[in-house]
Amino acid sequence: VSSIIGVHNWHLALFDQQAQEEVWGEDTDVRISSSYAPMGAGAVVDGGYLVNGSWNWSSGCDHATWTFVGGPVIKDGRPVDFGSFLIPRSDYEIDDVWHVVGLRGTGSNTLIVKDVFVPRHRFLSYKSMNDRTAGGLQTNTAPVYKMPWGTVHPTTITAPIVGMAYGAYDAHVEHQGTRVRAAFAGEKSKDDPFAKVRIAEAASDIDAAWRQLIGNVSDEYTLLSAGQEIPFELRARARRDQVRATGRAIASVDRLFEASGATALANSAPIQRFWRDAHAGRVHAANDPERAYLIFGNHEFGLPPGDTMV
């Protein structure tokens, strides 16, 4: 939740200054949730948009006083733009539907918006983010605000999953350090060479996931800090390695969980929670590997990216 809500502060900084002041004017600790998938729309009206829809999976919405909801702008019956509408807590309902096997604490409930007027300054199109004409960039000029949405948002989804893998690793090593295997004549796990191999494999993959994930972000930021543009090749690589990091992290959690024995199934065992939460995080749209790999592969062959999240 903290990773996802954290990126919303970055997103709000790209909005018109008036929108930022409405949210942060009296309290700079305001929390904003989101549901970016287009599960509703905003019809053009005088001065703004009339928004309707039902948006699923708004993580942290119970702790937020504003939200971003994604969708098209409709004019004369057809879509003319696409982006995010910024809506205060008083203008939407929360439907408590998040009863799940993993990531239970995120409270990713459904937001219901009915005939809510959103003024023009509280809408931000993805096009303006990509071509850097977003109003907030006039005042927020630091390099971080020029980072591509297709890097920033997916990274905030994957980073916690890599963190879960590190947590699973620590829990597994602690458990194996004192584990005695009755099925193998009382052998201590720390004396089992195969247990050590699994630990080494998992540690290597988790470290590789984190280094690639953060390395690409660092490379992009370094270029922007030097006043240079980010080449599409690097953006495609960042997406490629982001989904690969998710895959590596989850494979490592699986390897450790499977090597932990039946005690890992206990509700009190930390590793089963890491296992459930990591797999729950994997199903986020930003973690679809084929779409990200397609972007990279298309670029290598000189073809259009085939996806917009880059």
N, C-alpha and C positions, 0 to 999 in steps of 0.2 A: 504494500500500500504506500509506504513512504517513498519508494522509487517512482511509482506512477504519479502520485500527487506531486512529487518533487519536480517532475518535468512540466507540470501544469503552470508553475511559476514562470518557467522559461517561455512557455506558450503565451501566457498572458502578456508578457513583456513585448510581444510582437503586435499586440492589439493597439488600437488608437489610444492616445494618452488619456482621453476621457474615460474609457473603459477601465484602464488601470487605476485611475483615481477613484472610480466608483467602488472598486473591489478593495483596494489597499488604502484608501484615503484615511480611514479611521482605525484600521487594524492591519498591520503588515503581516500578521500571523494567520490571516484567513487561509482556509484550505479549500481547494477546488477539486471536484471529482470530474469524471468524463465518461462518455460513451461515444466514441468517434465513428462507429459503424453507422451507415446511413439508414436508420430505422424510422426516420421521419423526414420532414421537409419544412422549409420556410417559404411561404408565398409572399411575393412582393406587395407591400401596401405602402401608403404614404408615410414616409419617414423611417421605414424599416421593413420588418417581416412579421408575418403571423405564422407562428410555429406550432406544429402538431406532430405527435409521434409517441412511440413507446420504445425507449432505448434500454436494451439489456446490458448487463455486465458493467455496471458503474462502480468500480472498486473504490471503497472508502467513502461512499456517498453519505453514510450515516454520520460522518464526522465533518462533512463539508457544508459550506454555506453558499456555494456557487457551483455551477457545473458547466462543462462544455458538452454540447451534443452535436454530432456531425450529420450533415445531410445536404441535399441540393437546394438551391434557390430556384423557385418556380415562378415564371412570369409568362402570362398568356398560355398557361397550360403546359409549358415545356421547361426543362432545366436550363438555366443560363449560367450557373456558377455552382461551386461546391466548396464547403468549408465548415467552420465551427460556429455555433451560436452560443453565446455566453448568457446564462440564465441564473437569476438568484433563487435561493431555496424557497422563497415564498411562492414561486411560480410553477413548481412541479411537485408531484407526489412521488413517494417511494413505495414500491410494491415489494414486500419482503418475500423473495422467492429463492434466495441463495441458500439452499440446503443441499450440500454437496459432499463429495468424498475427500476432496483436497482443497487447499487454500480456503478453508472455512472461515478464517479470520478476516478475509478481505471484504466481506459483506458486499459482494458485487451484485447488488440488487437492481431492479428495473426502475427506470425513471419514466413517469407518465406526464406528458406535456399536452395541454389542451387549450387551443386558441390563445396562446401567449404572444403578446407583442414584444418583439425584440428590436430595439432601435438600431439604426444602421451601424453605429460605432461599436456595437457589441457583436458584430459578425466579422470573421476573418476568413478570407478565401485561401485555399491552399496554393492557388496560383500566385497570389501576392507574397506568400511565404517563399515560394520557389524562385520568383524573379526579384525578390528583395525590394518590393514596393510596399511592404506592410508598414502601416502607420507608426508602429512602435519603434521601428528602426531609425526613425528621425531623432529619437532621444536616447535609445539604448543602442549604443554604437560599438560595444565591446565585441570582440571576435566570436564569443560564444553564441551570440544571438544570430550569427550568420551561418551557424552549423546547419546542415541539411536535416529537415524533418525525417527523412528516410534513414538517417543514422541515429539521431537523438532518440526518437520514440522507440524503435526496436531494441536499442541498447538498454533502455530502462526496463524492458520486458525480460531480456536475457540475463542481465547482471544479477538479479535476485536468484535466478535458477543456478547460476554458477556459485553464488553464495550458499545455496542449499547443498550443493555438492561438497563444498568445503566443510559445511556442518556435518554432513553424513560421514565424510572422511574422518573428522575428529572423533565422532561418536563411535565409529567402527574401530579405529585404532585403540581407543580407550577400552572398548568392550573386549577386543581380541587380546589385549594385554593381560587380562585376568581370566580369560575363558579357559575352561578345562573341558575337553571333549570326551564325554563318557563313552560314546560309541567307538572311540579309538583308544581304548585302554588308558583313559586318563591323560591323553596327550595334551600338553599345553599349546594353545594356538600360536603363541609367540615362538614356539620351537618348530612350527610347521612351515617348511620352505614354501609351500604353495600359498599359504596365507600372506607371506611376505611379497611374493610375486604379484598377487592381486592388489596389494596396497601400493606397490610401486607403479603398476599400470594405471591405477585410478589416479594417483597423485600426478603422474605425468600428463594425463589427459585433462585433468582439471586445471592445472597450471597453463597448459597450452590454450585451453579455452579462454582463460582470463587474459593471458598475454596478447592473444590475437584480438580479442574484443576491445581492450583498452588501447592496444597499440594503434589500431586504425583510427580510433577517436583522437588519439594524441597526434597522429600524422595530419589529420584534417585540421585540427586546432592550430598546429604549428604553421601550416600554410596560411590560414586566415590571419594569424598574428603577424605574419610577414607581409600582409597585404596582397597575397596571391589567391587565385581561385583554386577550388578543389576540382581536380579532373574527374570526369565521370568514371574513369577506371578505378579510382580510389573509392568512390561512393559504391560502385558495384562490388568491390572487394570487401568493403565494410559490411554490406548486407550478406555476402557469401559467408564471411567468417562469423557473423553474428548468429546465423542459424546453425552453423557448424559448431559454434560454442555451446549452444543449447543442446545439440545432439551429443556432444562429447560429455557434457555435464551429466545428462540423464543416463547415458551408458555407464558412466562411472558410478553413479548412485545405484544403478541396477547391479553392477558387479559387486559392490560392497554389501548391498542388502542381501543378495543371494549367498554371500559368504559369511553371513552373520549368524546363521542357524535359526532355529525355531523361536528363540527368545526375541528375535527382531519383530515378531508378529504381535508382541504384547502392546497394548495401548500406551503403556508407560515407556516403551522403547523409543528414544529420540529418532532412531534411523527410519522407523516406519513412517513417521511424520514427514521427514525430509523426502522420503520416497514418494509418498502421496502428493505432497505439495509440488515437487519437481514435475511429476507427470501432469498434474493439473495445470501448471504454468506452460507446459509444452503445447497445449491445445490453443493457445492464443494465436490469432491470425498472423501476427508478426513472426511466428516461429514455423510457418509452413516452409519447409526446406526447398521444395521443388520450385516455388515461385521465386525465391531468392537466387537459387542456382541458375534458373532460367535467365534472369537479368544478366548475370555474369557471363553465361555461355553465349547469349545473344550478342553481347558487347564484343566478345572475343572474335565472333564471326562478322562483325560490322553490321549487325542487325538492330532494329529498334528494341528497347529494353523489354517490352511485353508486360510491364507492371509499373505502377506509379510509386510504390513504396521504396524509393531509392534516393 
